[in-house]
Amino acid sequence: MSPMPSVSYSITIRLEFAARSAAVSDITGRIEQHGATVTALDVAASGPERMRADITVLTGGHDHAMEVVDSLKELEGVELGKVSDRTFLAHLGGKLTVESKVPIRHRDDLSMVYTPGVARVVKAIAENPEDARRLTIKRNTVAVVSDGSAILGLGDLGPLAAMPVMEGKAALFKRFANIDAFPICLDAHSVEDIVAHVKAIAPVFAGINLEDISAPRCFEIEDRLRAELDIPVFHDDQHGTAIVVVAALRNALRVVEKDIETARIVLSGAGAAGTAILRLLRAAGARDIVVTDIHGIVHEYREQLEGRLPWIAEVTNPRELTGTLHDAIEGADVFIGVSAGNILSAEDVATMADRSIVFAMANPTPEIDPSEAAKHAEVVATGRSDFANQINNVLAFPGVFRGLLDAHATRVSDRMLLAAAKALADVVSAEELNPTYIVPSVFHEGVTKAVASAVEQVAREEAGTVDSITGAMSAVYADEITLEG
């Protein structure tokens, strides 16, 4: 059985062949015989006898792509040209550029943008550091910081290998929230080194987004930076995931007509994402939560409790269950997985309560195949883009930071995270809500605005600037420059 074709493994094949319809049919038919999908055929050159075309094909991975290419070589009269991997082409030269907002056309422009005019602005900021938010990029910049120790689901591959992910994150910040984010991949390994490096670069930024840093170091790094910096620090692997999970669960529970306060929830995974999800679930009102890890159900009398596990054991498992994940899931209303692939079966889901909910979010392989889960669960969600109900962090972090930056926030609170989750859930109207649509599309125009507005409001309340009219007027006149004396 061929792997499922995906745009992530799409290729463009240049072929030269006889200028007849049957030749095109032979080529596309051969590709489809191997389980790949043709999405485009673009003619590059044509003559009375021969033609050249670029064919775009979705495949299921490198080996599958090579299988398709090798098969085309066997077709009589077909000459194979260049084969391009579209994903790698998209990354050539990186995904980001830096552009000046100010034109530099002649000597006058140069004198204001740089020397000697810039010296006046330097002195103004030295006298009043708060002016840096008005007069530099600081007002709208976020550092996307990683040491490459936990890249996606790939593990510790180092800072250079982390660059494509951090560039992508920065591109998403710009696309969805018009925030200028910069990838900062540190060749630093200890907590002390990472904290010191981030503190050293912090003056440039209005916020820090931590990314792909392995647990348990990520907890201490975030705690230290939050305590020692005057700008908000947000670990997206923890809090971005938690926001989207809680938003999705709010809507899923509406679909199955259950309440979060009484729902029995099983959470598989006690790492960075699992711990943050647990914390936000509790803040949202969940009370019957059982957490499992590689050693089974987390409970107070279990051995191997270290790091955050003692706290997890203290605040979860009210019915004092012991055993494995399979024991925990029996009778549960909700399964949330941020752990490992293929650890659940359809038979396990069948033991859950009626009208159950399954969020299988391990990447790239979920805890259970969504189609298997759907045999018994009423609502199924994953972290993948090729199934309904994708729980994707991009639904949260652009709007969260937009709200934080607009409020000039100095910290991130659980109230802000809960507000973001509620706002995200409410983007899906009652008329739109159904088992296959519990979270909006990442391209829904209202997502970033709704999340940002909710976060900004809470940030202003917590900072003591509750008056929304005053806040709005302050924003309007924030850039007014006056001459004194």
N, C-alpha and C positions, 0 to 999 in steps of 0.2 A: 504493500500500500504506500503510495507516494505521500510525502508530507504536505500539509495544507499550504497552498500558495499564499504569499504575502508580499505586499509592496516593499517590506524591509529587505527582501531578497530579490527584487526585480532587476532584470538585466536588459540591455539593449544590444541586439545582435545585428550586425551589418551583413546582408546577404546579397549576392548577385545571382540572378536566375533568368530562365527564359521568360520572355514577355507574353505570357499566356495565363489565363485564369486558372487552369488546372495546376500550374506550378505553385501558385499562391495557396490553393486548397491543399496540395500535398504538404507544403511547409507547415501551415497552421494545424492541419490534421495530425502531423507527426508530433508537433509540440503538445497538443492536447492528449495524444495517446500516452504521453509520459506524465500526465497529471498536472501539467503547467497550464497557465492561462494567458492567452494573447490579449493585450489591452490596446495595442495601437500598431498600425503599419504605416510608416511614412516613407513615401517614395523620395529617394535622394537624387536619382538620375534615371533617365529612360531613353531607350532607343528603339528602333524597329524590331530588333531581335532579342535584346537583353535589357534588363532593368536592375537597378540597385535600390534596396529598401532597408530601412532600419525598423526592426520589429521589437517591440517592448513586450517582455514576458514576465509574469509573476511566477516565481518558483518557491520551493519550500526550504531553501538553504543552499549552501555552496555546492555540496555534492549533487543535489538535485539539479542545480543549474548546469553543472558539467555534464550530467547525464543527458540533458536536453541538447546541449551543444554538440556532444559527440554523436548523438543520433542524427542531427541535421547534416553532419559531415557525410553520412552514408547516402543521402539523397542524390540521385543522378542529376547532373547538370546544375547543381547548386554549389556555389563557391562561398565559403565562409570568410568573412572579413573580421573586423575588430569586434570584440565582445566587451561591453562596458558594464560595470556594476554601478547602478544608479545611486545607491546609497553612498558609495565611496566618492562618486562624482560630486555629490551634494556637499561633501566635506572638503573638497580640494581647496587649499588655501585658507581653511577655517570658515566659520559661518558668521563672523562679525567684522565690522569695520568701525573706524572712528571718523566722524565728520565734524567740521567746524560749523557752528551755528551762525558765526559772524563772517561775512565776506571779507577777504583780504585782497583788495584790488589795486591799491596804490599806497603811497607813503603815509597819507593821513590815517587809513585803516590800520596800517602797521603800527603807527605811533599810539593808537588807542588800544589795540588788542595786545600789543607787547610794549616794549620800552619806547618812550619814557612814561607813557600814560599809565601803564599797569602799576607803576610804583605807588600811585595815589590810592589805588584799590588795595594794594598790599598793606599800606599803612592803616587804612580804614578797618581792615579785618584784624590787624594787630591790636588796634585800640578797642575794637568791639567784636570779639570772636563770633557772636551770633550772626554777624553780617555774612559769614561764610555761606550760610544757607541761601541768602539772596544773591550773592555775587559770585558764586562758583557752582560747579556741578554737584556739590554736596547735597543740594536740596532734593535731587532726584536720582541718586545713585545708590546701588546696593552691591555689596561684594558677595559673590557666590564662591564660598570657600570650601575646599576639600583637600585631604591628604591622599586621596585615592585608595584608602584602605578598605572600602566597602562599595565598590562601583557596581551599581545596579544589582544584579544577582551574581556578578562575576567574581567578587572577592577583592583581595588586596593586590592591585596591579600597579600601584604607584601613581605619582602626580602627573606624569606625562600622559599616561593612558587615560587619566581622568579628564583631560582637556576637552575631548569631544562632547562629553556629557555636560560639563560646566558651560561650554559655549552654547550648547543647545538650551540650557536653562536660561542663560542670558538672553538668547533670542526670544524665548517665550515671555520673559519679563517685558521685553520691548513690544512684542506683538499684542499681548493681551492687556497690558497696563501702562504702556508708554513709559516704562522705567528703564533707565540706563544702568544695566548690570554688567559687571566685569568678572570674568573667570579668574579666580585666584587659586592656583594649585600649588600647595606648599610642599617642599621637600623637608618636612618636619614630621617627627614621629611621636614624641612624648607629649603629654598633656601640657607641660610647662612650655615647650617649644611652640606648640600651636597657639596657645593663649598669647604668648609674647609676640608672635608674628602678627596675629590679628589685631592686637592692641596697637602695634606699631603702625599699621596701615589705616586704622579706624578713622583718623581725622578726615580722610577723603570722602567717607561714606555716611549716608543717613540711616543705613541698616545693614545687618550682616545675615546672610542666608547660609547656614551650614549645610553641607551636602555630602553624602556618601562617606561618612566617618564611622568607623566600626565601633560597636558597643563592646564594653561599657564606657570606653573613653569619651564617646560623644556626650554622655550625660554630664560628666565632670567638666568637659570643655564648655558646654552650653551654660552650666551653672556658674562657672567662673567668669565667663564673658558677660553674662547678664549682670553679675554683681559688680564688675569692674569697668564697664563701659556705660556711656550716657546715651547710647543709641540702641534700638531694639535688636535682639538676637533671636533668630528663629531657625530651628533645625527642621527642615522640611520633611525629612524622612520620618520624623516623629509627628510633628504637629500638623503639617499639611495632610498627611495620611489620616490622622485622627479627625480632622475637620470634615473631610469628604466621607469617611466612614459613618460618622454620627449623622451627617446630613442625609446620606443614603438610607441609614437605618430608620430615621424619623419617618421618611416616606414609605419605606417598605412595611413598617409597622402599621401605617395608615392603610395600606393595601390589604393586609391580612387582619385588620381590625383588632390589634393588640396594643398594650401599653408598655412603654419602656420600663416603668416602675415595677411591673409584675412579670415581664418577660424573662425566661430563663435563657441566658446567653453563655455560649462557650466560645472562648477566645484562644485560638491556637497560635502560640508565639509570644515569648516574653522578652523579646529584644527591644530595640529602640522604638519601632512602630507599635508593637504590642503594648508596651508600657504606656505610651502616650494615648493610645486608643482607650485603654483601661481608665486612665485618669479622666479623659473627657467624657466617657460613658457614665462614670460615676457623677461627674458634674452635671450631666444631662438628666440624672435621676435613676439610672440603672442600679439595681441592688443585688440581683441574683446573677452573679458573674462567676464562672469557673474558668480558670486559666490553665492551659496545658503547655508543656514544652517537651523537649526530647526525652525527658525522664518521666513523663506522665503528668498527672494532675498536681498542681502546686497546692500544697496544704502545709499547715504550721508544723506538723510532726514529721515531715519528709526530710530526709538527708539532702545534702547538696544544695542548701539554700544560701546563696551569697549574692552580692551586688544588690539589685532591686528586688530579688525574690522574697526576702523576708517581709518587705512592705506589701508585695502582691499577696503573699499568704495571709497577711493580717487583714486585708480589706476585701478579700474575695472568698468564694466557696462557703456560703452561709450554711449549706446542708452537709458540710464536712465530707464531701466525696473523696474517695481515693481510687487509684487505678490508672487506666490509660485514657487516651482521647476517646476511644470507642465506648468506654464506660461513661465518660462525661457527656457524650452527645445524646445518649438515650433519653428521650423525653424533652430535649431542649427545643426551644422555639427558634433560636438563632445560632448559627455557626459563623464565626468571623475568623478567617485564616490569614495570617501573615507569617507563614512558617516555611513549609517545604512542599514540593509537588507530590501528588499521588499518594497522600496519606489517608484519604477517605474513599469509600466505595459507595455505590448507590444503595447497597444494603445498609450501610451506616445511616445514610440520610433517611431511609425508610423507618428507622427506629425513632426519629425525631417526632415532635408533636405535630398534630395536624396544622396545615397552613404554615409550614416552616419556611425559614429564610436562610439562604446559604450565600455568604460572601467568601469566595475562594480566590484570594488575591496574591498568592505566591507567583512570582515571575521568574523565568518565562513560563514555567509549568505550574498551573494552579493545583491546590490541594486535591481537587477532584475535577474531572472533565465536566464543564458546565452542562453539556447535554445529558450526562449521567445524573448529575444533581437534579436537573429539571424533571426527571422521572418521578420524583417524590416531593421536591420542594416547590412552593408556589412562587417564590421570588429568588432569582439567582443573579449574582453579580460577580464580576472578576476585575482584575487589573488590566485586562487585555482589550485592545481596540477592535478585535474581530468578533466580539460577542456583545449582546445587549448589556446595558447597565455597567459601563466601564467606570470604575472608581479610580479616578485619575487626579493626581495632586495639582495639575494645572488648573483645575476648577477652583482651587483655594489660594495658592501662594501669590499669584499676581494681584488679586484683589486685597488680600491681607496686607501686603506691603504698600499698595496704593493708599489704603486707608491709614496705615501707620505713618507714611511720609506726609500725607496731606494734613494730618493732625500734629505733625512735628513730635511724634511720640518718642519717648525715651525707653519704653519697656513694652513687653508683651504679657498679657494676663490671660488667665483661663476664661474670664468674662468675654474678652475679645474673641477667643477661639470659639466659644459657644455661640456668640453673636454671628460669627462668620458661618458656622454650621447651620444655624436657623435660617439665615438669609439665603444660603445656597439651597437648602431644602425648599424654601418658599418660592424659588424661581419656577419650580414645577407646579403649575396650577392644579386645582382639584379636577378640572376637566381633562387635563393632560395625563394625570397620574394613572398608571396601570402596572402590572407585574414586570413589564419589560421596559418601563420608563420611570425610574425612581430618581435619577439624577439627570440634569440637563446636559446637552452636548457641550463640549469644551468650546465650541464656536458659537454658542448662544450669546447674543449681544448683551444680554442683561446680567450675565454672571458676574463679571468683574465689578461692574458698577454696584450691584446689590451687596456683594461681599465688602467692597471698599467702604461703602456708606455705613454699613453696620459696624465695622471695625473703627472707623473714624469717630462715630458717635460715642462709642464706649471709651475710646482713648481720650476724647475731649472731656467726658464726664469724669474719668478717673484723674485727669490732670487738673480738674477744677474749672475748666472752661465749658460749663454746661450750656450756656446761652448759645443756641445754634445760630441766631441772627448775628450776634457779635462775632462768632467764629467765621461765619460766611463773609461778613464785611471785612474782617481782618485779612481773610484770604484775598479779597478783591484788591485791597490796598497794600498788600505785602510788598509789592515791587515798586511802590512810589518812591522816587528819589527826590529829596529836597535839599536846597542849599541853605545853610544856617549862617547867621552872623553877618 
